[in-house]
Amino acid sequence: MIYIPEKEIEDWKKLLADPQKQWKDGYSAKELAKYWHGKNEIPKEIQQIIHKGVNIPREDVEIIFAVPEYKVDIPGGKRPSQNDLFLLLKTGASTGVMMIEAKCMESFGPIVGDWKNDGELSNGKKTRLDYLSKLLEINEKNIDKIRYQLLHRTASAVIMAQKIKCDFAIMAVQSFQFSEESFSDYTSFLELLGLNAMKNGICGPVIFSGIPTYFCWIQISYNGGI
């Protein structure tokens, strides 16, 4: 896959699955683009959160490259996981993958139980769920009430960190309008992994297939600050 550098904020719009629906002020896709467009380095407020991670070097966090709407293939299912923003980072001698899921008032989508029961449980769905459960080491746990999106976004970060041979992975939620429901869903997912969720903090790491994986909820105001 060949990626072309952005020149204007409208370049982000072209990559969306449904531009007519998603490209609006106050919607996560456009708010994310407005926040990150033209940035060549990690904003200080996000650097501070990353630096709280256990074993993450405290040197400045550099962006090697950033790709909006990045698709990661996952076994099974009909489509890849389309991540709002993929960042390849460097801090000190370490490199890391950061997958960002942007939110305004949108939910994380269906829980696993509803996703499984939306139509029949096809072989593709079963293959994908088995893969995600094994990768995230949750085979023996009841995940029916966990939001499916949180599973495959986390898997995307781990998969790319493995491919690029990075030292760590981060699955981040960048929220532009706080939702108690979404934060509760995020909290439930982290509890499944034995972690305690926090706003503007970083949790972990949990080791998935040899990759130390962190989780953070970044609460951003519409004027661009935490």
N, CA, C and O of each residue as an XYZ file, in Angstrom:
904
protein
N       0.838     -1.189      0.000
C       0.000      0.000      0.000
C       0.880      1.248      0.000
O       1.832      1.340      0.775
N       0.560      2.211     -0.873
C       1.299      3.466     -0.967
C       0.409      4.590     -0.432
O      -0.753      4.704     -0.819
N       0.958      5.412      0.454
C       0.201      6.507      1.047
C       0.751      7.839      0.561
O       1.960      8.006      0.402
N      -0.161      8.791      0.327
C       0.210     10.108     -0.185
C       0.080     11.128      0.947
O      -0.932     11.125      1.648
N       1.075     12.004      1.148
C       0.994     12.990      2.233
C      -0.224     13.903      2.098
O      -0.632     14.241      0.987
N      -0.799     14.299      3.230
C      -1.924     15.237      3.215
C      -1.432     16.639      2.875
O      -0.306     17.013      3.203
N      -2.286     17.398      2.220
C      -1.978     18.799      1.923
C      -2.974     19.732      2.600
O      -2.632     20.857      2.964
N      -4.194     19.267      2.764
C      -5.235     20.054      3.411
C      -6.140     19.129      4.203
O      -6.136     17.915      3.999
N      -6.904     19.701      5.096
C      -7.715     18.887      5.992
C      -8.747     18.050      5.234
O      -9.144     16.984      5.706
N      -9.182     18.519      4.071
C     -10.165     17.772      3.285
C      -9.617     16.434      2.789
O     -10.385     15.544      2.423
N      -8.281     16.292      2.779
C      -7.692     15.013      2.368
C      -8.121     13.885      3.304
O      -8.198     12.729      2.887
N      -8.401     14.212      4.561
C      -8.860     13.193      5.515
C     -10.249     12.684      5.133
O     -10.557     11.501      5.282
N     -11.076     13.599      4.638
C     -12.464     13.259      4.305
C     -12.539     12.150      3.266
O     -13.399     11.273      3.341
N     -11.624     12.197      2.289
C     -11.649     11.227      1.188
C     -11.438      9.791      1.662
O     -11.813      8.847      0.967
N     -10.840      9.622      2.841
C     -10.495      8.287      3.332
C     -11.606      7.641      4.145
O     -11.519      6.458      4.476
N     -12.646      8.397      4.471
C     -13.700      7.884      5.346
C     -14.569      6.855      4.642
O     -14.740      6.896      3.423
N     -15.111      5.938      5.421
C     -15.993      4.908      4.865
C     -17.292      5.532      4.360
O     -17.839      5.087      3.351
N     -17.795      6.569      5.058
C     -19.039      7.239      4.672
C     -18.871      8.750      4.892
O     -19.348      9.288      5.892
N     -18.191      9.435      3.953
C     -17.893     10.866      4.138
C     -19.123     11.733      4.372
O     -19.077     12.654      5.187
N     -20.223     11.458      3.674
C     -21.421     12.279      3.818
C     -21.946     12.261      5.248
O     -22.425     13.274      5.757
N     -21.851     11.116      5.881
C     -22.361     10.946      7.242
C     -21.344     11.376      8.293
O     -21.712     11.965      9.309
N     -20.074     11.086      8.054
C     -19.056     11.240      9.095
C     -18.363     12.603      9.123
O     -17.859     13.019     10.166
N     -18.335     13.306      7.974
C     -17.546     14.541      7.898
C     -18.399     15.744      8.289
O     -18.862     16.494      7.429
N     -18.603     15.921      9.593
C     -19.389     17.034     10.117
C     -18.721     17.564     11.379
O     -18.123     16.806     12.142
N     -18.830     18.878     11.589
C     -18.332     19.449     12.840
C     -19.048     18.785     14.010
O     -20.259     18.569     13.968
N     -18.288     18.463     15.056
C     -18.876     17.802     16.211
C     -18.910     16.298     16.097
O     -19.321     15.614     17.035
N     -18.478     15.760     14.943
C     -18.354     14.310     14.772
C     -16.874     13.949     14.896
O     -15.992     14.739     14.558
N     -16.633     12.760     15.379
C     -15.259     12.394     15.742
C     -14.273     12.452     14.579
O     -13.132     12.876     14.763
N     -14.693     12.032     13.384
C     -13.759     11.992     12.251
C     -13.220     13.388     11.930
O     -12.019     13.565     11.721
N     -14.114     14.370     11.894
C     -13.678     15.723     11.544
C     -12.937     16.382     12.707
O     -11.968     17.109     12.488
N     -13.381     16.137     13.935
C     -12.685     16.717     15.091
C     -11.265     16.165     15.201
O     -10.337     16.897     15.546
N     -11.095     14.874     14.909
C      -9.761     14.271     14.928
C      -8.872     14.911     13.867
O      -7.710     15.225     14.124
N      -9.431     15.102     12.670
C      -8.661     15.717     11.583
C      -8.251     17.144     11.950
O      -7.114     17.549     11.704
N      -9.178     17.905     12.539
C      -8.857     19.286     12.928
C      -7.760     19.322     13.991
O      -6.921     20.224     13.997
N      -7.773     18.340     14.885
C      -6.772     18.305     15.957
C      -5.390     17.940     15.426
O      -4.395     18.544     15.824
N      -5.318     16.947     14.521
C      -4.022     16.408     14.100
C      -3.488     17.003     12.801
O      -2.292     16.896     12.529
N      -4.339     17.625     11.998
C      -3.898     18.140     10.694
C      -2.691     19.071     10.837
O      -2.709     20.022     11.619
N      -1.654     18.777     10.070
C      -0.466     19.624     10.032
C       0.504     19.433     11.178
O       1.546     20.087     11.220
N       0.183     18.551     12.105
C       1.087     18.335     13.243
C       2.209     17.378     12.850
O       1.960     16.301     12.309
N       3.432     17.780     13.124
C       4.593     16.934     12.845
C       5.200     16.356     14.115
O       6.196     15.633     14.072
N       4.586     16.685     15.240
C       5.072     16.137     16.504
C       3.892     15.903     17.446
O       2.813     16.469     17.266
N       4.117     15.069     18.441
C       3.069     14.755     19.400
C       2.807     15.979     20.291
O       3.748     16.536     20.857
N       1.549     16.403     20.422
C       1.247     17.519     21.323
C       1.691     17.218     22.759
O       1.682     16.067     23.197
N       2.077     18.269     23.478
C       2.618     18.085     24.826
C       1.653     17.355     25.742
O       2.074     16.531     26.554
N       0.337     17.653     25.619
C      -0.623     17.028     26.516
C      -0.674     15.512     26.318
O      -0.942     14.771     27.264
N      -0.419     15.051     25.091
C      -0.418     13.610     24.843
C       0.935     13.012     25.212
O       1.004     11.891     25.716
N       2.010     13.758     24.962
C       3.339     13.294     25.405
C       3.335     13.003     26.900
O       3.873     11.989     27.346
N       2.727     13.897     27.664
C       2.708     13.736     29.116
C       1.993     12.456     29.531
O       2.398     11.794     30.486
N       0.938     12.114     28.817
C       0.213     10.876     29.120
C       1.066      9.665     28.771
O       1.174      8.733     29.568
N       1.674      9.670     27.588
C       2.504      8.538     27.159
C       3.654      8.312     28.129
O       3.993      7.170     28.437
N       4.248      9.382     28.605
C       5.406      9.266     29.501
C       5.061      8.667     30.863
O       5.955      8.285     31.619
N       3.769      8.585     31.176
C       3.358      7.947     32.429
C       3.397      6.423     32.329
O       3.281      5.727     33.338
N       3.559      5.911     31.116
C       3.563      4.466     30.914
C       4.795      3.804     31.516
O       5.918      4.261     31.302
N       4.587      2.739     32.259
C       5.691      1.987     32.858
C       6.606      1.469     31.752
O       6.143      0.850     30.795
N       7.904      1.724     31.887
C       8.942      1.242     30.959
C       8.959      1.953     29.605
O       9.729      1.562     28.728
N       8.139      2.976     29.411
C       8.245      3.781     28.191
C       9.286      4.875     28.438
O       9.161      5.621     29.409
N      10.314      4.990     27.583
C      11.368      5.999     27.796
C      10.797      7.405     27.922
O       9.784      7.727     27.301
N      11.447      8.239     28.724
C      10.948      9.588     28.996
C      11.438     10.631     27.993
O      11.128     11.814     28.139
N      12.188     10.218     26.989
C      12.618     11.176     25.966
C      11.404     11.665     25.161
O      10.324     11.079     25.225
N      11.609     12.757     24.398
C      10.527     13.279     23.565
C       9.982     12.193     22.645
O      10.733     11.390     22.091
N       8.663     12.184     22.496
C       8.015     11.217     21.609
C       7.926     11.830     20.212
O       7.312     12.881     20.028
N       8.537     11.173     19.235
C       8.542     11.660     17.855
C       7.552     10.868     17.012
O       7.347      9.675     17.232
N       6.941     11.546     16.046
C       6.112     10.861     15.056
C       6.993     10.505     13.866
O       7.551     11.388     13.214
N       7.118      9.208     13.585
C       7.838      8.784     12.379
C       6.917      8.949     11.178
O       7.301      9.542     10.170
N       5.701      8.424     11.288
C       4.661      8.736     10.311
C       3.293      8.523     10.944
O       3.159      7.839     11.958
N       2.276      9.128     10.319
C       0.897      9.015     10.793
C      -0.009      8.756      9.597
O       0.124      9.407      8.561
N      -0.928      7.808      9.739
C      -1.826      7.451      8.636
C      -3.271      7.441      9.132
O      -3.621      6.624      9.985
N      -4.121      8.342      8.608
C      -5.539      8.304      8.985
C      -6.256      7.122      8.332
O      -5.858      6.646      7.269
N      -7.317      6.662      8.989
C      -8.194      5.611      8.458
C      -7.388      4.398      7.989
O      -7.584      3.897      6.881
N      -6.499      3.945      8.833
C      -5.588      2.852      8.472
C      -6.271      1.504      8.680
O      -6.813      1.229      9.751
N      -6.237      0.674      7.651
C      -6.907     -0.626      7.691
C      -5.921     -1.736      8.042
O      -4.852     -1.856      7.445
N      -6.309     -2.540      9.024
C      -5.490     -3.676      9.449
C      -6.281     -4.960      9.220
O      -7.388     -5.118      9.734
N      -5.712     -5.861      8.456
C      -6.374     -7.138      8.191
C      -6.336     -8.020      9.433
O      -5.301     -8.174     10.080
N      -7.493     -8.593      9.744
C      -7.620     -9.521     10.865
C      -8.314    -10.766     10.335
O      -9.311    -10.649      9.623
N      -7.816    -11.958     10.660
C      -8.434    -13.183     10.145
C      -9.938    -13.229     10.411
O     -10.411    -12.795     11.462
N     -10.684    -13.766      9.434
C     -12.127    -13.897      9.565
C     -12.845    -12.590      9.296
O     -12.210    -11.557      9.086
N     -14.159    -12.633      9.301
C     -14.937    -11.423      9.073
C     -14.920    -11.000      7.618
O     -14.252    -11.615      6.787
N     -15.671     -9.931      7.315
C     -15.800     -9.469      5.938
C     -14.918     -8.266      5.612
O     -14.702     -7.959      4.440
N     -14.415     -7.592      6.625
C     -13.648     -6.370      6.356
C     -12.542     -6.191      7.392
O     -12.610     -6.757      8.483
N     -11.527     -5.404      7.052
C     -10.446     -5.135      8.015
C     -10.923     -4.192      9.110
O     -12.032     -3.661      9.050
N     -10.077     -3.991     10.105
C     -10.339     -3.004     11.148
C      -9.823     -1.657     10.649
O      -8.625     -1.500     10.414
N     -10.725     -0.683     10.485
C     -10.345      0.632      9.961
C     -10.130      1.586     11.135
O     -11.082      2.056     11.758
N      -8.861      1.858     11.421
C      -8.475      2.655     12.587
C      -8.443      4.138     12.243
O      -7.948      4.527     11.184
N      -8.971      4.960     13.138
C      -9.074      6.395     12.853
C      -7.718      7.034     12.585
O      -7.588      7.862     11.683
N      -6.712      6.655     13.362
C      -5.370      7.203     13.135
C      -4.320      6.220     13.641
O      -4.382      5.754     14.779
N      -3.359      5.916     12.779
C      -2.235      5.037     13.118
C      -0.976      5.894     13.192
O      -0.607      6.557     12.223
N      -0.322      5.874     14.353
C       0.932      6.605     14.539
C       2.061      5.620     14.790
O       1.930      4.711     15.609
N       3.162      5.802     14.086
C       4.394      5.082     14.412
C       5.271      6.066     15.179
O       5.607      7.139     14.677
N       5.634      5.687     16.400
C       6.325      6.595     17.313
C       7.742      6.144     17.610
O       8.076      4.964     17.503
N       8.574      7.117     17.988
C       9.923      6.825     18.471
C      10.155      7.646     19.729
O       9.918      8.854     19.750
N      10.619      6.981     20.771
C      10.987      7.682     21.994
C      12.254      7.048     22.541
O      12.258      5.875     22.915
N      13.322      7.819     22.586
C      14.619      7.247     22.931
C      15.015      6.215     21.890
O      14.945      6.479     20.689
N      15.428      5.044     22.346
C      15.808      3.964     21.433
C      14.638      3.041     21.125
O      14.812      2.032     20.441
N      13.450      3.371     21.620
C      12.280      2.507     21.457
C      11.338      3.037     20.380
O      11.237      4.244     20.159
N      10.656      2.115     19.721
C       9.605      2.481     18.779
C       8.293      1.865     19.246
O       8.275      0.838     19.924
N       7.202      2.512     18.870
C       5.898      2.010     19.284
C       4.816      2.344     18.283
O       4.943      3.277     17.491
N       3.754      1.568     18.331
C       2.564      1.800     17.520
C       1.487      2.395     18.421
O       1.274      1.928     19.540
N       0.817      3.419     17.928
C      -0.327      3.984     18.643
C      -1.517      4.028     17.702
O      -1.487      4.718     16.684
N      -2.562      3.292     18.044
C      -3.803      3.325     17.281
C      -4.802      4.178     18.044
O      -5.090      3.921     19.213
N      -5.325      5.190     17.374
C      -6.257      6.109     18.022
C      -7.673      5.881     17.505
O      -7.920      5.868     16.300
N      -8.588      5.705     18.440
C     -10.018      5.631     18.146
C     -10.645      6.931     18.643
O     -10.668      7.192     19.846
N     -11.150      7.742     17.719
C     -11.725      9.035     18.085
C     -13.201      8.888     18.434
O     -13.923      8.086     17.842
N     -13.632      9.690     19.417
C     -15.032      9.657     19.822
C     -15.512     11.066     20.150
O     -14.795     11.856     20.764
N     -16.751     11.366     19.726
C     -17.469     12.518     20.268
C     -18.598     11.920     21.096
O     -18.377     11.528     22.242
N     -19.797     11.840     20.543
C     -20.870     11.161     21.277
C     -21.190      9.800     20.664
O     -22.147      9.145     21.078
N     -20.397      9.367     19.680
C     -20.635      8.052     19.083
C     -20.302      6.948     20.093
O     -19.436      7.111     20.952
N     -21.001      5.841     19.968
C     -20.721      4.697     20.840
C     -19.600      3.863     20.240
O     -19.112      4.149     19.146
N     -19.195      2.820     20.976
C     -18.213      1.870     20.460
C     -18.876      0.769     19.622
O     -18.234     -0.226     19.287
N     -20.145      0.944     19.287
C     -20.805     -0.053     18.457
C     -21.316     -1.227     19.269
O     -21.400     -1.148     20.495
N     -21.660     -2.327     18.588
C     -22.307     -3.451     19.273
C     -21.399     -4.167     20.264
O     -20.178     -4.204     20.110
N     -22.038     -4.735     21.289
C     -21.305     -5.631     22.176
C     -21.076     -6.944     21.437
O     -21.757     -7.231     20.453
N     -20.131     -7.731     21.902
C     -19.768     -8.978     21.217
C     -20.978     -9.893     21.073
O     -21.162    -10.516     20.027
N     -21.807     -9.979     22.118
C     -22.978    -10.851     22.058
C     -23.911    -10.485     20.925
O     -24.402    -11.370     20.225
N     -24.171     -9.183     20.722
C     -25.040     -8.741     19.626
C     -24.353     -8.917     18.281
O     -24.999     -9.282     17.299
N     -23.057     -8.664     18.228
C     -22.307     -8.844     16.979
C     -22.359    -10.302     16.532
O     -22.513    -10.581     15.343
N     -22.235    -11.222     17.469
C     -22.298    -12.650     17.132
C     -23.678    -13.028     16.619
O     -23.806    -13.858     15.719
N     -24.718    -12.415     17.196
C     -26.090    -12.813     16.895
C     -26.743    -11.977     15.809
O     -27.934    -12.131     15.537
N     -25.968    -11.088     15.182
C     -26.478    -10.307     14.058
C     -26.427    -11.197     12.820
O     -25.429    -11.241     12.100
N     -27.538    -11.908     12.596
C     -27.501    -12.980     11.602
C     -26.914    -14.210     12.263
O     -26.811    -14.264     13.488
N     -26.536    -15.176     11.490
C     -25.956    -16.383     12.073
C     -24.472    -16.187     12.363
O     -23.807    -15.346     11.758
N     -23.968    -16.991     13.311
C     -22.539    -16.938     13.628
C     -21.794    -17.673     12.517
O     -21.614    -18.889     12.574
N     -21.366    -16.921     11.508
C     -20.707    -17.506     10.341
C     -19.332    -18.032     10.710
O     -18.795    -17.727     11.775
N     -18.776    -18.825      9.810
C     -17.414    -19.329     10.031
C     -16.418    -18.172     10.114
O     -15.456    -18.226     10.880
N     -16.661    -17.113      9.309
C     -15.770    -15.956      9.340
C     -15.790    -15.267     10.687
O     -14.742    -14.924     11.234
N     -16.995    -15.063     11.227
C     -17.106    -14.428     12.544
C     -16.462    -15.291     13.619
O     -15.765    -14.789     14.501
N     -16.703    -16.591     13.534
C     -16.121    -17.496     14.536
C     -14.596    -17.471     14.453
O     -13.911    -17.449     15.476
N     -14.069    -17.473     13.218
C     -12.615    -17.412     13.034
C     -12.048    -16.131     13.633
O     -11.025    -16.158     14.317
N     -12.724    -14.999     13.371
C     -12.231    -13.719     13.887
C     -12.300    -13.672     15.409
O     -11.350    -13.234     16.058
N     -13.401    -14.114     15.976
C     -13.544    -14.064     17.428
C     -12.541    -14.983     18.113
O     -11.977    -14.635     19.151
N     -12.323    -16.147     17.533
C     -11.316    -17.066     18.087
C      -9.929    -16.432     18.031
O      -9.146    -16.542     18.975
N      -9.633    -15.764     16.909
C      -8.322    -15.118     16.760
C      -8.148    -14.005     17.791
O      -7.116    -13.929     18.459
N      -9.158    -13.142     17.920
C      -9.070    -12.031     18.866
C      -8.947    -12.531     20.304
O      -8.178    -11.991     21.099
N      -9.717    -13.569     20.624
C      -9.685    -14.121     21.985
C      -8.322    -14.707     22.312
O      -7.824    -14.567     23.428
N      -7.728    -15.362     21.330
C      -6.405    -15.951     21.552
C      -5.335    -14.864     21.650
O      -4.488    -14.901     22.542
N      -5.375    -13.894     20.729
C      -4.369    -12.824     20.722
C      -4.395    -12.027     22.022
O      -3.349    -11.700     22.582
N      -5.611    -11.714     22.498
C      -5.763    -10.882     23.690
C      -5.880    -11.714     24.965
O      -6.106    -11.185     26.054
N      -5.719    -13.027     24.805
C      -5.677    -13.958     25.940
C      -6.918    -13.850     26.818
O      -6.830    -13.756     28.043
N      -8.091    -13.867     26.151
C      -9.357    -13.794     26.882
C     -10.248    -14.986     26.535
O     -11.473    -14.908     26.636
N      -9.618    -16.093     26.123
C     -10.356    -17.282     25.702
C     -11.322    -17.779     26.758
O     -12.445    -18.177     26.446
N     -10.886    -17.756     28.006
C     -11.671    -18.344     29.088
C     -12.628    -17.344     29.732
O     -13.253    -17.668     30.742
N     -12.760    -16.147     29.180
C     -13.580    -15.119     29.824
C     -14.859    -14.857     29.033
O     -14.905    -15.051     27.819
N     -15.888    -14.415     29.738
C     -17.150    -14.066     29.096
C     -17.032    -12.653     28.525
O     -16.956    -11.679     29.275
N     -17.018    -12.550     27.226
C     -16.824    -11.241     26.588
C     -18.084    -10.750     25.876
O     -18.020     -9.774     25.130
N     -19.220    -11.402     26.091
C     -20.436    -11.051     25.357
C     -20.876     -9.608     25.571
O     -21.512     -9.029     24.690
N     -20.554     -9.012     26.719
C     -20.986     -7.637     26.996
C     -19.874     -6.602     26.733
O     -20.035     -5.416     27.020
N     -18.760     -7.072     26.188
C     -17.661     -6.168     25.823
C     -17.894     -5.626     24.412
O     -18.359     -6.355     23.535
N     -17.577     -4.369     24.196
C     -17.756     -3.778     22.865
C     -16.752     -4.386     21.887
O     -15.542     -4.370     22.109
N     -17.301     -4.921     20.802
C     -16.486     -5.604     19.793
C     -15.399     -4.683     19.233
O     -14.281     -5.130     18.976
N     -15.719     -3.411     19.044
C     -14.750     -2.476     18.456
C     -13.473     -2.377     19.290
O     -12.379     -2.254     18.739
N     -13.608     -2.431     20.605
C     -12.434     -2.326     21.470
C     -11.501     -3.517     21.291
O     -10.287     -3.384     21.439
N     -12.062     -4.675     20.975
C     -11.227     -5.861     20.744
C     -10.393     -5.694     19.481
O      -9.177     -5.886     19.501
N     -11.058     -5.335     18.377
C     -10.277     -5.317     17.121
C      -9.402     -4.076     16.984
O      -8.424     -4.105     16.237
N      -9.720     -2.991     17.679
C      -8.799     -1.855     17.680
C      -7.524     -2.200     18.462
O      -6.421     -1.839     18.050
N      -7.683     -2.895     19.583
C      -6.509     -3.330     20.345
C      -5.683     -4.308     19.529
O      -4.456     -4.216     19.489
N      -6.361     -5.245     18.876
C      -5.659     -6.216     18.033
C      -4.881     -5.511     16.931
O      -3.767     -5.923     16.606
N      -5.447     -4.454     16.348
C      -4.758     -3.704     15.290
C      -3.421     -3.168     15.776
O      -2.414     -3.255     15.074
N      -3.418     -2.612     16.987
C      -2.175     -2.062     17.539
C      -1.133     -3.152     17.743
O       0.042     -2.970     17.424
N      -1.573     -4.284     18.275
C      -0.644     -5.395     18.538
C      -0.110     -5.976     17.230
O       1.087     -6.229     17.101
N      -0.997     -6.183     16.269
C      -0.601     -6.768     14.979
C       0.446     -5.896     14.290
O       1.451     -6.406     13.795
N       0.212     -4.581     14.258
C       1.159     -3.690     13.586
C       2.475     -3.601     14.348
O       3.538     -3.509     13.735
N       2.418     -3.628     15.668
C       3.661     -3.614     16.453
C       4.485     -4.867     16.172
O       5.713     -4.809     16.114
N       3.804     -5.996     15.998
C       4.509     -7.234     15.648
C       5.137     -7.122     14.264
O       6.295     -7.493     14.070
N       4.376     -6.613     13.306
C       4.862     -6.531     11.925
C       6.088     -5.629     11.808
O       7.033     -5.941     11.082
N       6.064     -4.518     12.523
C       7.147     -3.542     12.409
C       8.253     -3.811     13.425
O       9.291     -3.149     13.433
N       8.001     -4.807     14.284
C       8.961     -5.174     15.343
C       9.190     -4.004     16.303
O      10.324     -3.636     16.610
N       8.072     -3.433     16.767
C       8.135     -2.325     17.717
C       8.292     -2.842     19.144
O       8.098     -4.024     19.425
N       8.646     -1.924     20.027
C       8.873     -2.272     21.428
C       7.606     -2.209     22.265
O       7.536     -2.826     23.328
N       6.605     -1.473     21.800
C       5.358     -1.378     22.563
C       4.215     -0.964     21.638
O       4.433     -0.504     20.518
N       2.997     -1.139     22.137
C       1.800     -0.719     21.405
C       0.892      0.043     22.363
O       0.865     -0.230     23.563
N       0.150      0.999     21.816
C      -0.822      1.755     22.607
C      -2.149      1.770     21.860
O      -2.201      2.119     20.680
N      -3.219      1.389     22.549
C      -4.566      1.593     22.019
C      -5.143      2.786     22.768
O      -5.338      2.730     23.982
N      -5.415      3.864     22.041
C      -5.861      5.106     22.678
C      -7.251      5.492     22.196
O      -7.573      5.368     21.014
N      -8.059      5.959     23.125
C      -9.326      6.594     22.785
C      -9.118      8.094     22.948
O      -8.756      8.561     24.028
N      -9.347      8.850     21.874
C      -9.251     10.309     21.954
C     -10.671     10.855     21.902
O     -11.311     10.868     20.851
N     -11.147     11.302     23.049
C     -12.537     11.735     23.185
C     -12.628     13.258     23.153
O     -11.931     13.950     23.894
N     -13.499     13.766     22.282
C     -13.681     15.209     22.157
C     -14.936     15.691     22.884
O     -15.144     16.894     23.044
N     -15.761     14.755     23.318
C     -16.966     15.081     24.087
C     -17.232     13.903     25.011
O     -17.557     12.809     24.548
N     -17.097     14.116     26.306
C     -17.128     12.995     27.239
C     -18.490     12.319     27.267
O     -19.529     12.977     27.322
N     -18.462     10.984     27.229
C     -19.666     10.158     27.318
C     -19.477      9.159     28.447
O     -18.558      8.341     28.407
N     -20.344      9.219     29.455
C     -20.267      8.270     30.570
C     -20.426      6.840     30.071
O     -19.752      5.928     30.550
N     -21.326      6.649     29.099
C     -21.568      5.303     28.579
C     -20.310      4.745     27.915
O     -19.934      3.599     28.163
N     -19.665      5.543     27.081
C     -18.468      5.061     26.388
C     -17.324      4.815     27.365
O     -16.594      3.833     27.234
N     -17.166      5.707     28.345
C     -16.097      5.498     29.319
C     -16.377      4.258     30.159
O     -15.448      3.548     30.546
N     -17.645      3.992     30.442
C     -18.014      2.773     31.168
C     -17.679      1.532     30.346
O     -17.194      0.538     30.888
N     -17.937      1.587     29.039
C     -17.595      0.462     28.154
C     -16.084      0.236     28.124
O     -15.614     -0.900     28.179
N     -15.340      1.320     28.037
C     -13.873      1.253     28.048
C     -13.388      0.677     29.374
O     -12.483     -0.157     29.400
N     -13.987      1.121     30.467
C     -13.622      0.625     31.795
C     -13.865     -0.875     31.910
O     -13.030     -1.604     32.447
N     -15.010     -1.336     31.404
C     -15.331     -2.770     31.457
C     -14.316     -3.594     30.676
O     -13.926     -4.681     31.102
N     -13.893     -3.073     29.540
C     -12.894     -3.780     28.735
C     -11.570     -3.875     29.481
O     -10.945     -4.935     29.514
N     -11.147     -2.772     30.076
C      -9.875     -2.802     30.803
C      -9.951     -3.696     32.036
O      -8.976     -4.364     32.379
N     -11.106     -3.713     32.703
C     -11.270     -4.600     33.858
C     -11.117     -6.057     33.438
O     -10.574     -6.871     34.185
N     -11.596     -6.381     32.243
C     -11.436     -7.733     31.704
C      -9.962     -8.112     31.611
O      -9.598     -9.277     31.772
N      -9.120     -7.117     31.351
C      -7.677     -7.332     31.207
C      -6.920     -7.133     32.521
O      -5.693     -7.224     32.563
N      -7.672     -6.859     33.594
C      -7.038     -6.674     34.898
C      -6.485     -5.285     35.130
O      -5.581     -5.105     35.946
N      -7.024     -4.284     34.413
C      -6.526     -2.908     34.516
C      -7.609     -1.965     35.037
O      -8.800     -2.261     34.939
N      -7.190     -0.845     35.585
C      -8.109      0.194     36.054
C      -8.055      1.383     35.102
O      -6.997      1.977     34.897
N      -9.196      1.723     34.526
C      -9.253      2.827     33.564
C      -9.133      4.170     34.261
O      -9.529      4.326     35.416
N      -8.582      5.136     33.541
C      -8.500      6.507     34.039
C      -8.529      7.464     32.860
O      -8.065      7.139     31.767
N      -9.081      8.651     33.096
C      -9.062      9.687     32.071
C      -7.713     10.393     32.097
O      -7.163     10.672     33.162
N      -7.194     10.676     30.919
C      -5.901     11.357     30.764
C      -4.792     10.659     31.539
O      -3.934     11.289     32.157
N      -4.846      9.340     31.480
C      -3.804      8.508     32.081
C      -3.566      7.302     31.193
O      -4.307      7.075     30.237
N      -2.547      6.536     31.500
C      -2.192      5.364     30.695
C      -2.128      4.138     31.607
O      -1.596      4.208     32.715
N      -2.668      3.030     31.137
C      -2.736      1.792     31.915
C      -1.916      0.705     31.232
O      -1.719      0.725     30.017
N      -1.447     -0.231     32.027
C      -0.696     -1.340     31.469
C       0.770     -1.259     31.869
O       1.139     -0.490     32.757
N       1.605     -2.060     31.208
C       1.273     -2.841     30.016
C       0.704     -4.224     30.332
O       0.917     -4.790     31.404
N      -0.027     -4.736     29.346
C      -0.389     -6.145     29.281
C       0.405     -6.711     28.111
O       0.480     -6.083     27.054
N       0.991     -7.874     28.284
C       1.821     -8.452     27.219
C       0.963     -9.332     26.324
O       0.430    -10.344     26.778
N       0.824     -8.960     25.061
C       0.103     -9.752     24.064
C       1.092    -10.204     23.001
O       1.661     -9.378     22.287
N       1.299    -11.512     22.894
C       2.227    -12.063     21.897
C       3.582    -11.358     21.942
O       4.176    -11.062     20.906
N       4.052    -11.098     23.145
C       5.369    -10.494     23.325
C       5.399     -8.981     23.228
O       6.458     -8.379     23.404
N       4.250     -8.342     22.950
C       4.196     -6.885     22.795
C       3.600     -6.241     24.051
O       2.429     -6.474     24.353
N       4.376     -5.438     24.789
C       3.805     -4.685     25.910
C       2.771     -3.689     25.362
O       3.094     -2.827     24.544
N       1.535     -3.823     25.825
C       0.441     -3.040     25.260
C      -0.196     -2.165     26.334
O      -0.556     -2.635     27.414
N      -0.325     -0.877     26.009
C      -0.862      0.113     26.941
C      -2.210      0.626     26.433
O      -2.553      0.481     25.259
N      -2.956      1.226     27.353
C      -4.275      1.766     27.022
C      -4.400      3.159     27.619
O      -4.034      3.381     28.773
N      -4.917      4.095     26.835
C      -5.139      5.427     27.409
C      -6.408      6.065     26.850
O      -6.779      5.868     25.692
N      -7.047      6.827     27.709
C      -8.225      7.626     27.353
C      -7.786      9.086     27.402
O      -7.458      9.612     28.466
N      -7.783      9.731     26.241
C      -7.335     11.123     26.135
C      -8.573     12.003     25.988
O      -9.245     11.967     24.957
N      -8.868     12.779     27.000
C     -10.049     13.644     26.972
C      -9.646     15.033     26.498
O      -8.896     15.739     27.172
N     -10.149     15.412     25.337
C      -9.771     16.672     24.696
C     -10.975     17.603     24.648
O     -12.082     17.165     24.337
N     -10.773     18.875     24.950
C     -11.847     19.848     24.775
C     -11.858     20.295     23.313
O     -10.880     20.092     22.593
N     -12.952     20.898     22.877
C     -13.060     21.292     21.473
C     -12.043     22.358     21.071
O     -11.770     22.531     19.884
N     -11.481     23.073     22.044
C     -10.465     24.071     21.679
C      -9.078     23.453     21.563
O      -8.091     24.161     21.362
N      -9.004     22.098     21.694
C      -7.753     21.404     21.425
C      -6.923     21.051     22.621
O      -5.878     20.420     22.466
N      -7.342     21.434     23.831
C      -6.558     21.114     25.024
C      -7.207     20.039     25.868
O      -8.356     19.657     25.645
N      -6.436     19.545     26.865
C      -6.976     18.528     27.774
C      -7.761     19.223     28.885
O      -8.305     18.558     29.766
